[in-house]
């Protein structure tokens, strides 16, 4: 028997809406945005549960973005150009 996915969908939809309030990909969702969303849309859970779930999702998102940024920077120097590793030049 499959679990009811409506709660999962609710939290995913809420998170997708709330990340639009971030000032950058690696910033946290503002607390006031979470409060306002909860006031408007509510949830079957308490606000504390909703806040906890949003914060956990946000921390995971931020970790993912930080890793993505690290990988995209790769071996770039300050000019934004990739540094070529050439062992024959010393």
GUVEX-722012 format. One line per field, with one value per atom (N, C-alpha, C, O): residue number from 1; residue in three letters; atom name; x, z, y. Coordinates in Angstrom, 1 decimal. Layout:
k = c(NUM_...)
r = c(ALA_...)
a = c(CA_...)
px = c(X_...)
pz = c(Z_...)
py = c(Y_...)
***
This chain:
k = c(1_1_1_1_2_2_2_2_3_3_3_3_4_4_4_4_5_5_5_5_6_6_6_6_7_7_7_7_8_8_8_8_9_9_9_9_10_10_10_10_11_11_11_11_12_12_12_12_13_13_13_13_14_14_14_14_15_15_15_15_16_16_16_16_17_17_17_17_18_18_18_18_19_19_19_19_20_20_20_20_21_21_21_21_22_22_22_22_23_23_23_23_24_24_24_24_25_25_25_25_26_26_26_26_27_27_27_27_28_28_28_28_29_29_29_29_30_30_30_30_31_31_31_31_32_32_32_32_33_33_33_33_34_34_34_34_35_35_35_35_36_36_36_36_37_37_37_37_38_38_38_38_39_39_39_39_40_40_40_40_41_41_41_41_42_42_42_42_43_43_43_43_44_44_44_44_45_45_45_45_46_46_46_46_47_47_47_47_48_48_48_48_49_49_49_49_50_50_50_50_51_51_51_51_52_52_52_52_53_53_53_53_54_54_54_54_55_55_55_55_56_56_56_56_57_57_57_57_58_58_58_58_59_59_59_59_60_60_60_60_61_61_61_61_62_62_62_62_63_63_63_63_64_64_64_64_65_65_65_65_66_66_66_66_67_67_67_67_68_68_68_68_69_69_69_69_70_70_70_70_71_71_71_71_72_72_72_72_73_73_73_73_74_74_74_74_75_75_75_75_76_76_76_76_77_77_77_77_78_78_78_78_79_79_79_79_80_80_80_80_81_81_81_81_82_82_82_82_83_83_83_83_84_84_84_84_85_85_85_85_86_86_86_86_87_87_87_87_88_88_88_88_89_89_89_89_90_90_90_90)
r = c(UNK_UNK_UNK_UNK_UNK_UNK_UNK_UNK_UNK_UNK_UNK_UNK_UNK_UNK_UNK_UNK_UNK_UNK_UNK_UNK_UNK_UNK_UNK_UNK_UNK_UNK_UNK_UNK_UNK_UNK_UNK_UNK_UNK_UNK_UNK_UNK_UNK_UNK_UNK_UNK_UNK_UNK_UNK_UNK_UNK_UNK_UNK_UNK_UNK_UNK_UNK_UNK_UNK_UNK_UNK_UNK_UNK_UNK_UNK_UNK_UNK_UNK_UNK_UNK_UNK_UNK_UNK_UNK_UNK_UNK_UNK_UNK_UNK_UNK_UNK_UNK_UNK_UNK_UNK_UNK_UNK_UNK_UNK_UNK_UNK_UNK_UNK_UNK_UNK_UNK_UNK_UNK_UNK_UNK_UNK_UNK_UNK_UNK_UNK_UNK_UNK_UNK_UNK_UNK_UNK_UNK_UNK_UNK_UNK_UNK_UNK_UNK_UNK_UNK_UNK_UNK_UNK_UNK_UNK_UNK_UNK_UNK_UNK_UNK_UNK_UNK_UNK_UNK_UNK_UNK_UNK_UNK_UNK_UNK_UNK_UNK_UNK_UNK_UNK_UNK_UNK_UNK_UNK_UNK_UNK_UNK_UNK_UNK_UNK_UNK_UNK_UNK_UNK_UNK_UNK_UNK_UNK_UNK_UNK_UNK_UNK_UNK_UNK_UNK_UNK_UNK_UNK_UNK_UNK_UNK_UNK_UNK_UNK_UNK_UNK_UNK_UNK_UNK_UNK_UNK_UNK_UNK_UNK_UNK_UNK_UNK_UNK_UNK_UNK_UNK_UNK_UNK_UNK_UNK_UNK_UNK_UNK_UNK_UNK_UNK_UNK_UNK_UNK_UNK_UNK_UNK_UNK_UNK_UNK_UNK_UNK_UNK_UNK_UNK_UNK_UNK_UNK_UNK_UNK_UNK_UNK_UNK_UNK_UNK_UNK_UNK_UNK_UNK_UNK_UNK_UNK_UNK_UNK_UNK_UNK_UNK_UNK_UNK_UNK_UNK_UNK_UNK_UNK_UNK_UNK_UNK_UNK_UNK_UNK_UNK_UNK_UNK_UNK_UNK_UNK_UNK_UNK_UNK_UNK_UNK_UNK_UNK_UNK_UNK_UNK_UNK_UNK_UNK_UNK_UNK_UNK_UNK_UNK_UNK_UNK_UNK_UNK_UNK_UNK_UNK_UNK_UNK_UNK_UNK_UNK_UNK_UNK_UNK_UNK_UNK_UNK_UNK_UNK_UNK_UNK_UNK_UNK_UNK_UNK_UNK_UNK_UNK_UNK_UNK_UNK_UNK_UNK_UNK_UNK_UNK_UNK_UNK_UNK_UNK_UNK_UNK_UNK_UNK_UNK_UNK_UNK_UNK_UNK_UNK_UNK_UNK_UNK_UNK_UNK_UNK_UNK_UNK_UNK_UNK_UNK_UNK_UNK_UNK_UNK_UNK_UNK_UNK_UNK_UNK_UNK_UNK_UNK_UNK_UNK_UNK_UNK_UNK_UNK_UNK_UNK_UNK_UNK_UNK_UNK_UNK)
a = c(N_CA_C_O_N_CA_C_O_N_CA_C_O_N_CA_C_O_N_CA_C_O_N_CA_C_O_N_CA_C_O_N_CA_C_O_N_CA_C_O_N_CA_C_O_N_CA_C_O_N_CA_C_O_N_CA_C_O_N_CA_C_O_N_CA_C_O_N_CA_C_O_N_CA_C_O_N_CA_C_O_N_CA_C_O_N_CA_C_O_N_CA_C_O_N_CA_C_O_N_CA_C_O_N_CA_C_O_N_CA_C_O_N_CA_C_O_N_CA_C_O_N_CA_C_O_N_CA_C_O_N_CA_C_O_N_CA_C_O_N_CA_C_O_N_CA_C_O_N_CA_C_O_N_CA_C_O_N_CA_C_O_N_CA_C_O_N_CA_C_O_N_CA_C_O_N_CA_C_O_N_CA_C_O_N_CA_C_O_N_CA_C_O_N_CA_C_O_N_CA_C_O_N_CA_C_O_N_CA_C_O_N_CA_C_O_N_CA_C_O_N_CA_C_O_N_CA_C_O_N_CA_C_O_N_CA_C_O_N_CA_C_O_N_CA_C_O_N_CA_C_O_N_CA_C_O_N_CA_C_O_N_CA_C_O_N_CA_C_O_N_CA_C_O_N_CA_C_O_N_CA_C_O_N_CA_C_O_N_CA_C_O_N_CA_C_O_N_CA_C_O_N_CA_C_O_N_CA_C_O_N_CA_C_O_N_CA_C_O_N_CA_C_O_N_CA_C_O_N_CA_C_O_N_CA_C_O_N_CA_C_O_N_CA_C_O_N_CA_C_O_N_CA_C_O_N_CA_C_O_N_CA_C_O_N_CA_C_O_N_CA_C_O_N_CA_C_O_N_CA_C_O_N_CA_C_O_N_CA_C_O_N_CA_C_O_N_CA_C_O_N_CA_C_O)
px = c(0.8_0.0_0.9_1.8_0.6_1.4_0.9_-0.3_1.9_1.5_0.8_1.0_0.0_-0.7_0.4_1.1_0.5_1.6_1.2_2.0_-0.1_-0.5_0.3_0.5_0.7_1.5_2.8_3.3_3.4_4.7_4.6_5.5_3.6_3.4_3.2_3.7_2.4_2.2_3.5_3.7_4.4_5.7_6.6_7.3_6.6_7.4_6.9_7.7_5.6_5.0_5.3_5.7_5.2_5.5_7.0_7.3_7.9_9.3_9.6_10.4_9.0_9.3_8.8_9.4_7.7_7.2_8.1_8.5_8.6_9.4_10.8_11.4_11.3_12.7_12.8_13.8_11.6_11.6_11.8_12.1_11.8_12.0_13.5_13.8_14.3_15.7_16.4_16.0_17.4_18.1_19.3_19.8_19.6_20.6_20.4_19.7_21.0_20.8_21.3_20.8_22.3_22.9_22.5_23.0_21.5_20.9_19.7_19.1_19.4_18.2_16.9_16.9_15.9_14.5_14.3_14.4_13.8_13.5_12.4_11.4_12.6_11.6_10.2_9.2_10.2_9.0_8.2_7.0_8.9_8.3_7.6_6.5_8.3_7.7_6.5_5.5_6.5_5.4_4.2_3.1_4.4_3.4_2.8_1.6_3.6_3.1_2.2_1.1_2.6_1.8_0.5_-0.5_0.5_-0.7_-1.7_-2.9_-1.2_-2.1_-2.6_-3.8_-1.7_-2.0_-2.2_-2.9_-1.7_-1.8_-1.2_-0.6_-1.4_-1.0_-1.7_-2.2_-1.7_-2.3_-1.4_-1.9_-0.1_0.8_0.8_0.2_1.5_1.7_2.7_3.4_2.7_3.7_5.1_6.0_5.4_6.7_7.2_8.3_6.3_6.6_6.8_7.8_6.0_6.1_7.5_8.2_7.8_9.1_10.2_11.2_10.2_11.3_11.5_12.6_10.4_10.5_11.0_11.9_10.6_11.1_12.6_13.3_13.0_14.4_15.3_16.4_14.8_15.5_15.7_16.8_14.6_14.7_15.6_16.3_15.5_16.4_17.8_18.7_18.2_19.6_20.1_21.2_19.3_19.7_19.9_20.9_19.0_19.1_20.4_21.1_20.7_21.9_23.1_24.1_23.2_24.3_24.5_25.6_23.4_23.5_24.0_24.9_23.5_24.0_25.4_26.2_25.9_27.3_28.2_29.2_27.8_28.5_28.5_29.5_27.4_27.3_28.2_28.9_28.2_29.1_30.6_31.4_30.9_32.3_32.7_33.8_31.9_32.2_32.2_33.1_31.4_31.4_32.6_33.0_33.1_34.3_35.6_36.5_35.5_36.6_38.0_38.3_38.8_40.1_40.2_41.2_39.3_39.4_40.2_40.3_41.0_41.7_40.8_39.7_41.4_40.6_40.0_39.0_40.6_40.1_38.9_38.3_38.6_37.5_37.9_37.1_39.2_39.7_40.2_40.7_39.9_40.4_41.9_42.6_42.5_43.9_44.2_43.6_45.1_45.5_46.6_47.6_46.4_47.5_48.4_48.1_49.6_50.6_51.9_52.7_52.0_53.1_54.5_55.5_54.6_55.9_56.4_57.6_55.5_55.9_56.0_55.1_57.0_57.2_57.4_57.5)
pz = c(0.0_0.0_0.0_0.8_-0.8_-1.0_0.1_0.3_0.6_1.6_0.8_-0.4_1.5_0.9_0.6_1.5_-0.6_-1.0_-1.0_-1.2_-0.6_-0.6_0.4_0.1_1.5_2.5_1.9_2.1_1.2_0.6_-0.5_-0.6_-1.3_-2.3_-1.7_-2.3_-0.6_0.0_0.4_0.2_1.1_1.5_0.3_0.4_-0.7_-1.8_-2.5_-2.9_-2.7_-3.3_-2.4_-2.9_-1.1_-0.2_-0.3_-0.4_-0.4_-0.5_-1.8_-1.8_-2.9_-4.2_-4.2_-4.8_-3.5_-3.5_-2.6_-2.9_-1.4_-0.5_-1.0_-0.5_-1.8_-2.3_-3.1_-3.4_-3.6_-4.4_-3.5_-4.0_-2.2_-1.3_-0.9_-0.2_-1.3_-0.9_-1.6_-2.7_-0.9_-1.5_-2.4_-3.2_-2.2_-3.1_-2.9_-2.0_-3.8_-3.7_-2.4_-2.0_-1.8_-0.6_0.7_1.8_0.5_1.7_2.2_1.4_3.5_4.0_3.6_3.3_3.6_3.4_4.6_5.8_4.5_5.6_6.5_6.0_7.8_8.7_8.5_8.5_8.2_8.0_6.8_6.8_5.8_4.6_5.0_4.5_5.8_6.2_7.1_6.9_7.9_8.8_7.9_8.1_6.9_6.1_5.2_5.1_4.7_3.9_4.8_4.4_6.0_6.9_7.2_7.3_7.5_7.8_6.6_6.8_5.4_4.2_3.9_3.7_3.9_3.4_4.5_4.3_5.7_6.8_6.5_5.4_7.4_7.2_8.2_9.2_8.0_9.0_10.2_11.3_10.1_11.2_11.9_11.4_13.0_13.7_13.0_12.1_13.4_12.7_13.0_12.1_14.2_14.6_13.7_13.2_13.4_12.5_11.0_10.4_10.6_9.3_9.2_8.2_10.2_10.2_10.1_9.4_11.0_11.0_9.6_9.2_9.0_7.7_6.6_5.8_6.6_5.7_5.9_4.9_7.2_7.5_7.0_6.5_7.3_6.8_5.3_4.8_4.6_3.2_2.7_1.7_3.3_2.9_3.2_2.3_4.3_4.6_3.5_3.1_3.2_2.1_0.8_0.1_0.5_-0.8_-0.8_-1.8_0.3_0.5_0.3_-0.4_1.0_0.8_-0.6_-1.1_-1.3_-2.7_-3.6_-4.4_-3.3_-4.1_-3.8_-4.8_-2.6_-2.3_-3.0_-3.5_-3.1_-3.8_-5.3_-6.0_-5.8_-7.2_-7.6_-8.6_-6.7_-6.9_-6.9_-7.8_-5.9_-5.8_-7.1_-7.7_-7.6_-8.8_-10.0_-10.9_-10.1_-11.3_-11.3_-12.4_-10.1_-10.1_-10.4_-11.0_-10.1_-10.5_-10.3_-9.2_-11.3_-11.3_-11.9_-12.6_-11.5_-12.1_-11.2_-9.9_-11.8_-11.0_-10.9_-11.2_-10.3_-10.0_-11.3_-11.1_-12.4_-13.6_-14.2_-15.2_-13.7_-14.2_-15.3_-15.8_-15.6_-16.6_-15.9_-14.8_-16.6_-16.1_-16.1_-17.0_-15.0_-14.9_-15.5_-15.1_-16.4_-17.1_-16.3_-15.9_-15.9_-15.2_-16.3_-17.0_-16.3_-17.3_-16.5_-16.1_-16.2_-15.4_-16.0_-15.3_-17.3_-18.0_-17.7_-17.9_-17.3_-17.0_-15.5_-14.8_-15.0_-13.6_-13.2_-12.0)
py = c(-1.2_0.0_1.2_1.3_2.2_3.4_4.4_4.6_5.2_6.2_7.4_7.6_8.1_9.3_10.3_10.8_10.7_11.6_13.1_14.0_13.4_14.7_15.6_16.8_15.1_15.8_16.2_17.3_15.2_15.4_16.5_17.4_16.4_17.4_18.8_19.8_18.9_20.1_20.8_22.0_20.0_20.6_20.9_21.9_20.1_20.4_21.7_22.6_21.8_23.0_24.3_25.3_24.1_25.2_25.6_26.8_24.7_25.0_25.6_26.6_25.1_25.8_27.2_28.1_27.5_28.9_29.7_30.9_29.2_29.9_30.2_31.2_29.4_29.6_30.9_31.5_31.3_32.5_33.8_34.9_33.6_34.7_34.8_35.8_33.9_33.9_35.1_35.5_35.7_36.8_36.3_37.0_35.0_34.3_32.8_32.4_32.0_30.6_30.0_29.0_30.6_30.1_30.8_30.6_31.7_32.3_31.5_30.7_31.7_30.9_31.6_32.8_30.9_31.4_32.3_31.9_33.5_34.4_33.8_33.3_33.9_33.4_34.0_33.3_35.3_36.0_35.5_35.4_35.0_34.4_33.1_32.8_32.3_31.0_31.3_30.6_32.3_32.6_33.1_32.6_33.9_34.4_33.3_33.2_32.4_31.3_30.4_30.0_30.2_29.3_30.0_29.3_31.3_32.0_31.9_31.8_32.0_32.0_30.6_30.4_29.6_28.3_27.3_26.2_27.6_26.6_25.3_25.1_24.4_23.0_22.1_22.6_20.8_19.9_19.9_19.6_20.1_20.1_21.5_22.4_21.5_22.8_23.6_23.2_24.9_25.8_25.3_25.4_24.9_24.4_23.2_23.2_22.3_21.2_21.7_21.3_22.7_23.2_24.0_23.8_24.8_25.5_24.5_24.7_23.5_22.5_21.8_21.7_21.5_20.8_21.8_21.4_23.0_24.0_24.3_24.4_24.4_24.6_23.4_23.6_22.2_21.0_21.0_20.7_21.3_21.3_22.4_22.2_23.6_24.7_24.4_24.7_23.8_23.4_22.5_22.6_21.5_20.5_21.3_21.0_22.2_22.9_23.8_23.8_24.4_25.3_24.4_24.8_23.3_22.4_21.9_21.9_21.6_21.2_22.4_22.2_23.6_24.8_25.1_25.4_25.0_25.2_24.2_24.6_22.9_21.9_22.2_22.0_22.6_22.9_24.1_24.1_25.1_26.3_25.9_26.3_25.0_24.6_23.8_24.1_23.0_22.2_23.1_22.9_24.1_24.9_25.8_26.3_26.1_27.0_26.1_26.6_24.8_23.9_24.5_24.9_24.5_25.0_26.3_26.6_27.2_28.6_29.5_29.3_30.4_31.4_32.6_32.6_33.6_34.9_35.5_36.2_35.3_35.9_35.2_35.6_34.0_33.2_32.2_31.5_32.2_31.3_30.0_30.1_28.9_27.6_27.6_28.0_27.0_26.8_25.5_24.5_25.5_24.2_23.6_24.2_22.3_21.6_21.0_20.1_21.6_21.1_20.7_21.6_19.4_19.0_19.2_19.3_19.5_19.7_21.1_21.4_22.0_23.4_23.5_23.2_24.1_24.2_25.5_25.8)
***
